[in-house]
Amino acid sequence: MSIDLKHIPCPAGNKCTAFMCIFGHESDREKQKEKQTPQISDVTQKSAPSDRIESRKTAAGGQAGTAPPQTSKSGSRNTTTAPATVTRPVSPPPLKRPSTKPSTSLSATSSPAPARPKRALEQGEASTGSSPAKKRKPESLNPRLLKSAPASHETRLKLVKLLVAEYKRLNSDLKEDGSDDEKRFLLSEQDLIHKVLDDEEKIAVEKPAVYANIMKNRIMQYKRMPVGQWIAIREKDRAEELSKASGGDGTNGPKFVETGLAPAQEVELLQHLLTPIMDLTQHGYVPTVPSEEAIKKAQAGREAGKGWEKCDRCQQRFQVFPERRAEDGALTSGGSCKFHWGRTYLPAKEPGDRTKIPKRYRCCNENVGESAGCTTMVNHVYKVNDPKTLASILNYVETPANPAAPKDRAVGFDCEMGYTVHGLELIRLTAVSWPSGKELLDILVRPLGDILDLNSRFSGVWPEDMAQAKSWSPTDDPSELAKSSSDGGSEDGEVRSRKKDLRIVSSPEVARELLFSLISPETPLIGHGIENDLNAVRIVHPTVIDTVLLFPHKAGLPYRYGLKMLMDQQLNRKIQQETGPNVVGHDSAEDARAAGELVRLRVMQEWTKMKRDGWKSTKGKLVPPEKWY
């Protein structure tokens, strides 16, 4: 039942701030006079029931048969009687429309339509039609009304205030310390409010069961975030805004990068994307060759450890015998290794489900803790991360000068590793030309130590590949070796097809020399998590581009996005699809080209910014703006 109190002046008068106030205001009366909408008079409302029924009939038929409302000279309605809607058992719809032209506006005595959520009013109407979205309406820092709120309004408001405080801090730091180009990501006061309300609403709608935890973690994450990461987030937000404005959603097939530049110009632009690794030693990057003294200390430490290591898969302690155990010729102690090769994940829950669900393994879908493992291998395995210890097995070498290396190309670079008695060692090395993607080198590598496990499910190198591979020759043509060849079933009944007839070299030193023949210290080396590849080959190279750092994780190192996920998110392409129990494994050539495509994407974005700053491409050269002269 709707109660109409428009005949009673609002107690707050002109200072009233209520939304759709039920009392009368002077502005309502002025609008009423302008519209001159016929209304049912108070006299009609006081009439007999039969008269009221007749009045409804005439109103529904659109005929003018009722008297206009009695008003005073000041234009106010007669307030001596209460409106009939209070005593009626059913609220009538006495809409009066002009007989000549229908109208969709409500009369002063009709019940107001249900108010649509403010969010719908802002986005619903703005999104219709082909014209760009209208400028968003101002909002106050107040959580938006939701059909089902994940927490009380007081809790939501407190969390929103804490989050916007961190946004403002980062925005202020960007204003003070950012370059002129980076300052284009600055947000106004209203933009900051829109962003925090958008982010909070998304979490509240998509993750209501863990809303409070996610919001608290988000606040702590931004509290520790440097301004550089904030710029990356703002850049991603801008890209999404531009994509939505152009009608793209990234789901219409793979994206292919077009920079509009010649290959030599793309290589020239790489100088803007080089990764300085001097300050990243704590994350595995090795900028200098370890000293002889440091290597001797590492060797002494290994000898003192007497071969005891922790298994990289099942975490069990075991002993390694590089020269084989005298009594039985074993390479490791501890028996077989039982483990889960898949990562853990949290299963999805229905909205509103607050039950605690244990993590599961992707390999077998078992709950964590239910079993020791779903896979059993003969030996336990381990890996070495310390550069000094790696150097004690095979020392690092700086990239030597090479006048024969082409100046107009970069090199995409990827390695595969297997477990030996010396830890993780190089077993495959691939190099491709960038930006063309043409294969330059793809070889198998015989490791220094006896093999414990080739990690074939992920490395893509199987025991028969190593056993049957022919020795590499300088006359081998990579394009000929890349032809497909089939392979029969393996000992465990799996059916695979080897992608390439790979040749093998006798040691990691030989593989390293072949790579050195393709590059010079000035040649950009491109890869994903390239510190692992450089450490596998034991190279110190000054000019590197790492897609892990070009597309940083929002939490910063050591967290990083995988190559597979980056290709899916940035270019909508699927790679590394053959993982699991019956597969070929990863292809290092595919990974090298994928990293190269991500770098081309960043080159395209960099060139777009440079063009806005006045750069031009003229006669095959990149010409800076005049202010640079």
JOGI-V938526 format. One record per residue. RES is the residue in one small letter. SS is DSSP state (h for helix, s for strand, l for the rest). BURIAL is # if it has 24 or more other C-alpha atoms within 12 Angstrom, else .. Layout:
RES/SS/BURIAL + RES/SS/BURIAL
//
This chain:
m/l/. + s/l/. + i/l/# + d/l/# + l/s/# + k/s/# + h/s/# + i/s/# + p/s/. + c/l/. + p/l/. + a/l/. + g/h/. + n/h/. + k/h/. + c/l/. + t/l/. + a/l/. + f/l/. + m/l/. + c/l/# + i/l/# + f/s/# + g/s/# + h/l/# + e/h/# + s/h/. + d/h/# + r/h/# + e/h/. + k/h/. + q/h/# + k/h/. + e/h/. + k/h/. + q/l/. + t/l/# + p/l/# + q/l/# + i/l/# + s/l/# + d/h/# + v/h/# + t/h/# + q/h/# + k/h/. + s/l/. + a/l/. + p/h/. + s/h/. + d/h/. + r/h/# + i/h/. + e/h/. + s/h/# + r/h/# + k/h/. + t/h/. + a/h/# + a/h/. + g/h/. + g/l/. + q/l/. + a/l/. + g/l/. + t/l/# + a/l/. + p/l/. + p/l/# + q/l/. + t/s/. + s/l/. + k/l/. + s/l/. + g/l/. + s/l/# + r/s/# + n/l/. + t/l/. + t/l/. + t/l/. + a/l/. + p/l/# + a/h/# + t/h/# + v/h/. + t/l/. + r/l/. + p/l/. + v/l/. + s/l/. + p/l/# + p/l/# + p/l/# + l/l/# + k/l/# + r/l/# + p/l/. + s/l/. + t/l/. + k/l/. + p/l/. + s/l/. + t/l/. + s/l/. + l/l/. + s/l/# + a/l/# + t/l/# + s/l/# + s/l/# + p/l/. + a/l/. + p/l/. + a/l/. + r/l/. + p/l/. + k/h/. + r/h/# + a/h/. + l/h/. + e/h/. + q/h/. + g/l/. + e/l/. + a/l/. + s/l/. + t/l/. + g/l/. + s/l/. + s/l/. + p/l/. + a/l/. + k/l/. + k/l/. + r/l/. + k/l/. + p/l/. + e/l/. + s/l/. + l/l/# + n/l/# + p/l/# + r/l/# + l/l/# + l/l/# + k/l/. + s/l/. + a/l/# + p/l/# + a/l/# + s/l/. + h/h/. + e/h/. + t/h/. + r/h/# + l/h/# + k/h/. + l/h/# + v/h/# + k/h/# + l/h/# + l/h/# + v/h/# + a/h/. + e/h/# + y/h/# + k/h/# + r/h/# + l/h/# + n/h/# + s/h/# + d/h/# + l/h/# + k/h/. + e/h/. + d/h/. + g/l/. + s/l/. + d/l/. + d/l/. + e/h/# + k/h/# + r/h/. + f/h/# + l/l/# + l/l/# + s/l/. + e/h/. + q/h/. + d/h/# + l/h/# + i/h/# + h/h/# + k/h/# + v/h/# + l/h/# + d/h/# + d/h/# + e/h/# + e/h/# + k/h/. + i/h/# + a/h/# + v/h/# + e/h/. + k/l/# + p/h/# + a/h/# + v/h/# + y/h/# + a/h/# + n/h/. + i/h/. + m/h/# + k/h/. + n/h/. + r/h/# + i/h/# + m/h/. + q/h/. + y/h/# + k/h/. + r/l/. + m/l/# + p/l/# + v/h/# + g/h/# + q/h/# + w/h/# + i/h/# + a/h/# + i/h/# + r/h/# + e/h/# + k/h/. + d/h/. + r/h/. + a/h/. + e/h/. + e/h/. + l/h/. + s/h/. + k/h/. + a/h/. + s/l/. + g/l/. + g/l/. + d/l/. + g/l/. + t/l/. + n/l/. + g/l/. + p/l/. + k/l/. + f/l/. + v/l/# + e/l/. + t/l/# + g/l/. + l/l/# + a/l/# + p/h/# + a/h/. + q/h/# + e/h/# + v/h/# + e/h/# + l/h/# + l/h/# + q/h/. + h/h/# + l/l/# + l/l/# + t/l/# + p/l/. + i/l/# + m/l/. + d/l/. + l/l/. + t/h/. + q/h/. + h/h/# + g/l/# + y/l/# + v/l/# + p/l/# + t/l/# + v/l/# + p/l/# + s/l/. + e/h/. + e/h/. + a/h/. + i/h/# + k/h/. + k/h/. + a/h/# + q/h/# + a/h/. + g/h/. + r/h/# + e/h/. + a/h/. + g/h/. + k/l/. + g/l/# + w/s/# + e/s/# + k/s/# + c/l/# + d/l/# + r/l/# + c/l/# + q/l/. + q/l/. + r/s/. + f/s/# + q/s/# + v/s/# + f/l/# + p/l/# + e/l/. + r/l/. + r/l/. + a/l/. + e/l/. + d/l/. + g/l/. + a/l/. + l/l/# + t/s/# + s/l/# + g/l/# + g/l/. + s/l/# + c/s/# + k/s/# + f/s/# + h/l/# + w/l/# + g/l/# + r/l/. + t/s/. + y/s/. + l/l/. + p/l/. + a/l/. + k/l/. + e/l/. + p/l/. + g/l/. + d/l/. + r/l/. + t/l/. + k/l/. + i/l/. + p/l/. + k/l/. + r/s/# + y/s/# + r/l/. + c/l/. + c/l/. + n/l/. + e/l/# + n/s/# + v/l/# + g/l/. + e/l/. + s/l/. + a/l/. + g/l/# + c/l/# + t/s/. + t/s/. + m/s/# + v/l/. + n/l/# + h/l/# + v/l/# + y/l/# + k/l/# + v/l/# + n/l/# + d/l/# + p/h/# + k/h/# + t/h/# + l/h/# + a/h/# + s/h/# + i/h/# + l/l/# + n/l/# + y/l/# + v/s/# + e/s/# + t/l/# + p/l/. + a/l/. + n/l/. + p/l/. + a/l/. + a/l/. + p/l/. + k/l/. + d/l/# + r/l/# + a/s/# + v/s/# + g/s/# + f/s/# + d/s/# + c/s/# + e/s/# + m/s/# + g/s/# + y/s/# + t/s/# + v/l/# + h/l/# + g/s/# + l/s/# + e/s/# + l/s/# + i/s/# + r/s/# + l/s/# + t/s/# + a/s/# + v/s/# + s/s/# + w/s/# + p/l/# + s/l/# + g/l/# + k/l/# + e/s/# + l/s/# + l/s/# + d/s/# + i/s/# + l/s/# + v/s/# + r/l/# + p/l/# + l/l/# + g/l/# + d/l/# + i/s/# + l/s/# + d/s/# + l/l/# + n/l/# + s/h/# + r/h/# + f/h/# + s/h/# + g/l/# + v/l/# + w/l/# + p/h/. + e/h/. + d/h/# + m/h/# + a/h/. + q/h/. + a/l/# + k/l/. + s/s/. + w/l/# + s/l/. + p/l/. + t/l/. + d/l/. + d/l/. + p/h/# + s/h/. + e/h/. + l/h/# + a/l/# + k/l/. + s/l/. + s/l/. + s/l/. + d/l/. + g/l/. + g/s/. + s/l/. + e/l/. + d/l/. + g/l/. + e/l/. + v/s/. + r/l/# + s/l/# + r/l/# + k/l/# + k/l/# + d/l/# + l/l/# + r/s/# + i/s/# + v/s/# + s/l/# + s/l/# + p/h/# + e/h/# + v/h/# + a/h/# + r/h/# + e/h/# + l/h/# + l/h/# + f/h/# + s/l/# + l/l/# + i/l/# + s/l/# + p/l/# + e/l/# + t/l/# + p/l/# + l/s/# + i/s/# + g/s/# + h/l/# + g/l/# + i/h/# + e/h/# + n/h/# + d/h/# + l/h/# + n/h/# + a/h/# + v/h/# + r/l/# + i/s/# + v/s/# + h/l/# + p/l/# + t/l/# + v/s/# + i/s/# + d/s/# + t/h/# + v/h/# + l/h/# + l/h/# + f/l/# + p/l/# + h/l/# + k/l/# + a/l/# + g/l/# + l/l/. + p/l/. + y/l/. + r/l/. + y/l/# + g/l/# + l/h/# + k/h/# + m/h/# + l/h/# + m/h/# + d/h/# + q/h/# + q/h/# + l/h/# + n/l/. + r/l/# + k/l/. + i/l/# + q/l/# + q/l/. + e/l/. + t/l/. + g/l/. + p/l/. + n/l/. + v/l/# + v/l/# + g/l/# + h/l/# + d/l/# + s/h/# + a/h/# + e/h/# + d/h/# + a/h/# + r/h/# + a/h/# + a/h/# + g/h/# + e/h/# + l/h/# + v/h/# + r/h/# + l/h/# + r/h/# + v/h/# + m/h/# + q/h/# + e/h/# + w/h/# + t/h/. + k/h/. + m/h/. + k/h/. + r/h/. + d/l/. + g/l/. + w/l/. + k/s/. + s/s/# + t/s/. + k/l/. + g/l/. + k/s/. + l/s/. + v/s/. + p/l/. + p/l/. + e/h/. + k/h/. + w/h/. + y/l/.
//
